[in-house]
């Protein structure tokens, strides 16, 4: 019989082990769990009930062990908890769906350009009227206006 070893295909998910086949994160979390759990055990053991002391120690150490071991989709537990708290309590419950309507933006730009053209056209008409009173024919800076101005 041949022994088979499963090799992960994505080596970015492989974490380097530091000591006792544990990552640095796991070592820190386990150390914090032990540093908080052992004193709780000895404090609760003074009551006389060792099983109650053991349960108290487990309850105090459990969050540290969860922080060390639990990971979902490459995210550690504190990231998942933070995202959950933001989604449930901090961010608004109803988030309206908004998009940038580029067609509406183009239509608004076309309307503005039409308004500008209309204002320019009206100003040119008023210039033509004042020039006609001065006996100039033609409007604007066109050739007819220049020729008539040169003839006078």
Rosetta blueprint (number, residue, H / E / L):
1 X L
2 X L
3 X L
4 X L
5 X L
6 X L
7 X L
8 X L
9 X L
10 X L
11 X H
12 X H
13 X H
14 X L
15 X L
16 X L
17 X L
18 X L
19 X E
20 X L
21 X L
22 X E
23 X L
24 X H
25 X H
26 X H
27 X H
28 X H
29 X H
30 X H
31 X H
32 X H
33 X H
34 X H
35 X H
36 X H
37 X H
38 X H
39 X H
40 X H
41 X H
42 X H
43 X H
44 X H
45 X H
46 X L
47 X L
48 X L
49 X L
50 X H
51 X H
52 X H
53 X H
54 X H
55 X H
56 X H
57 X H
58 X H
59 X H
60 X H
61 X H
62 X H
63 X H
64 X H
65 X H
66 X H
67 X H
68 X H
69 X H
70 X L
71 X E
72 X E
73 X L
74 X L
75 X E
76 X E
77 X H
78 X H
79 X H
80 X H
81 X H
82 X H
83 X H
84 X H
85 X H
86 X H
87 X H
88 X H
89 X H
90 X H
91 X L
92 X L
93 X L
94 X L
95 X L
96 X L
97 X L
98 X L
99 X L
100 X L
101 X L
102 X H
103 X H
104 X H
105 X H
106 X H
107 X H
108 X H
109 X H
110 X H
111 X H
112 X H
113 X H
114 X H
115 X H
116 X H
117 X H
118 X H
119 X H
120 X H
121 X H
122 X H
123 X H
124 X H
125 X H
126 X H
127 X H
128 X H
129 X H
130 X H
131 X H
132 X H
133 X H
134 X L
135 X L
136 X L
137 X L
138 X L
139 X L
140 X L
141 X L
142 X L
143 X H
144 X H
145 X H
146 X H
147 X H
148 X H
149 X H
150 X H
151 X H
152 X L
